Amino acid sequence: MSARVARTLNTVVFGIVTVAAAALCIRLGIWQLDRLTERRAYNDQVASRFDNGAEPVREVMARDTGDARWRRVTGVGVAQYDQEVVLAARTRGGSPGVWIITPLSLPNTDTLVPLVRGWVYSPNGRTVDLSQWRESDTITIDGRVDAFQRPAAGAPRLQSDDRAFRWLERDTLAAQWNAPVAPMLVYQFGDTIGGYAATGGVTPARFPLPTMDEGPHKSYAVQWFAFAIVFVVGYGAVLVTRRKREQRVTTATAGT
């Protein structure tokens, strides 16, 4: 095989790899734009539900999960502190901790509402003195509704502590509390930054209101499209450089 044919073959192979890489980058950029569209649709859905204001928690719990998720709810319930559980291994600002889940009794029903009251510090991310985190006997709900978490591998409850959960499951909570449990969770809103520190650590760090940002998808899409351009332009620069080199060789050969 002559040197010229070898160079041509290398150029073709390099071109195929370049085109494949650029096509992959373009596909990833389009995927990020699709994610951006989904995020915007999700933001619109959440915003529309919050624009309706807080709704009675019992009415929202009666809806199907898809319609109830992310709705703001209100209500008043009696806290069953003696039956509280925690969701283990929840970090906040790099610190280990747990989420406290308090069952609430609502008037005229035996169904308990799992209220995720917030985050507290726990050195091992599992155990905490729950008696130090009790609020008033009657709690006013101001939060959002969300579905129970997707099952993870293994048992939902930690073997080392029957009040510590790896993930929350409705049936397991019902067995734990020996009572019917509402079909969804309620995450209590509040000042996530000041609410915890300003009270000297007597109130769990609440959950913030949902943000309507679009995330990094747009910038990621721009980056992937930029990579595709770099591949194409780089390949073009290589072709131009090789052509100029071949022309110089041809000219030098003709001169001799």
N, C-alpha and C positions, 0 to 999 in steps of 0.2 A: 504494500500500500504506500503510495507516494505521500510526501509530507503535506502537499496541498489537499489531497483527499482526506487525510487524517484531520487537518484543521477544519475542513468543511463539515466533517462528521461531528467533531467536537462542538462546532457552532450550532449545528442542528440539535444535538442532545441538550446543550445548554439552553437553547431556545425553548425546547419542550418543557424542561424543568422550570424555566422562568415563567412560561405561560401557566403551567399548573400551579405554581406558587401564587401568581397574581390572581388566578381564578379562585383559589382557596381564600385569599385575603378578601376578595370582593364578596364571596359567599358569607364570610364571617361578618363583614360590614353590613350586609343585608340582614343577616340574623340579628345583629344589634339594633338595626332600625325596626325590625319586627318586635323585638323586646321593648323598644321605646314606645311603639304603638300600643302594645299590651299595657305598659305602665301608665300611659295616658288614659286609656280606657278604665283601668283600675282606679286611678285618681278621680276621674269623673264620677265613677260609681260611688266611691267613698264620700266625695264632696257632696253629691246629691243626697246621700243618706244623712249626712251631718247637717245639711241645710234644713232638713225637716225638724231639727231640734231633738231634744231627748224624748224618748217614748217610754211608756210604762214597761218595765222589764218583763212582766208576766205576759203582756200582749206580744212582745217580740219573741219570747221563748216559745210561743205557740206557733210560730211560723216555721217554714222549712229552713234548713241551715243556710242555703244559698241566698235566701232573701233576708235572713236575720244578721248575717255576718257584717261586722263593722258598724252596725247601728248603735247610736248613742242611747243609753237607757238610764232610767232613773227609778227609784223605788226606796222603800224603807224595809229593813229586815233586822231580825234579832240574831246577833252573832253567837254561834255555837263554838266558843273558843276551846272547849274541852275536846273537840273533835278535829281541830285543825291539823293539816298536813303541810308538808313543804315539798317543793319541787327542787331537787338537788342540782348542784353544779351550775348555778346561774351566776355569771360574772357581771360586774358593773364597773366600768372604769379600770379594768384590770384586776379588781379585787374579787376574791371568791365569796360566794354567798348563796342564798336560797330565795325562792319566792314563797310567800306565805299564802296558803289557800284556806279561806275561812268559809265554812258552810253557813248560809243565811237562811233563817226560817221566815217566810213571808206569811202575811195574814191569810187565814182560811185555806191553807193548803199544807200538806205534809211533805211536799217536794222541796228539797234543799237546793239553793242556788250556790254553786261554787264561785266565790268571790276571790279573785287573785288580788290580794291587797297591796302587794308590792315586794320589793327586794330588801333584804337585810343581810348584814355581813355575817359570814360564817367561816372561820379559819379553815375548816376541812370541807367546806361546800356541801355539808350534809346535816349537821346538827346545830340547833340553836335553842336557846331558852325562850320558848314561845310566850311564857307568862309575862315577859318584859315588853312584849309588843301588842298587848291588848289595848284596844281603844274603848270607846263607849259601848255599852251593851247593845244599843240600837245604832245601826250604821245606815247612813244615807248613801245609796248607790249613785254614783256618777261615773259611768264607765262605758266601755264598748263591749259588744258581744262578739265572741269568736268561737270557732269550732274546737272540739277536743283535738289534741295533738295526734298526729299519725303514729301508729304503733312502731316502736323500735324493737330491735332484737332483744330477746330476754324478757324477764318479768318486769312489769311496770313498777313494782315496789322493790326497794332495796332490801336485801336479806338482813343487813346489819341493823336496820331501823324500820319498823313497820309503819312509821309516820313519814318516812322519806320516800319520795317517788322519783323515778327516772323520767317518766312521762305520765301524763294524766289520762286515765281511761274512765269513762263513765261507769261501767259496770263494777270496776274495782273500787271506785269511790262509793258507790251505792252499798257494796258489801262492807266497806270500811265504816260507813256512817249508819248502816242498818236502816236506810230510808231511801225513798225514790230521789233521784238526782235529775236536775234540769238537763236538757239535751245539749246545752252549750255553756261556755265559761263566760264570766264577766271580769274584765280587767279594769281596776279602779284607776280613774284619772287623778292627776294632782301635779303639784310642782315637783318634778323629779329631782331637780338640783337643790332648791331651797327647802323643800318640804321635809327632807331627811335631816339635813344639817341644822336648819333653823330651829328645829324642835329639840335639839340635843340628842337626836337619835331615838325618839319615842314613836315616831310614825314611820312605817316602811316607806321606802322611796317608791312613789307612785309611777304610773306609766304616763308618758307624755301624750298629748293629742297627736293624731297621725299627721305626718308631714306630706305635703303634696308635691314633693320634688320629683324630678324625672329621672334621678339616678345618673349613673355615668354612661348610659347606653349611647348617647349622642357622641360623646367624646371618643368612646371606644370605636364607634363606627367610622369616625373621621380618621382615627389612627389606622384602622385596617385598610381603608381606601388609600391612605397615604403610603402604606407599605406596598400596595399593589402598584401604585405609580412609581415608587422607587425601583421595584423589580423591572418594570417595563422600560423606564428611562435608563436604568443601569444596563439592561441588555442592549438597548440602542447605542449606548456609549461604547460598549464592548465591540459591537459590530463596526462602528465608525473607526475606532482605534485599530482594529484588525485590518480594515480596508486601507487605511492610510499606511499601515506597516507594509502591506502587500504591494501597494503602489510604490513605496520607496524601494522595496526589494526589486520590483520589476524595472524601475528606472535605473537602479544601480547595475542590474544585469545587462540591460540594453546598452549602457554606457561602456561596458567592458567588451 
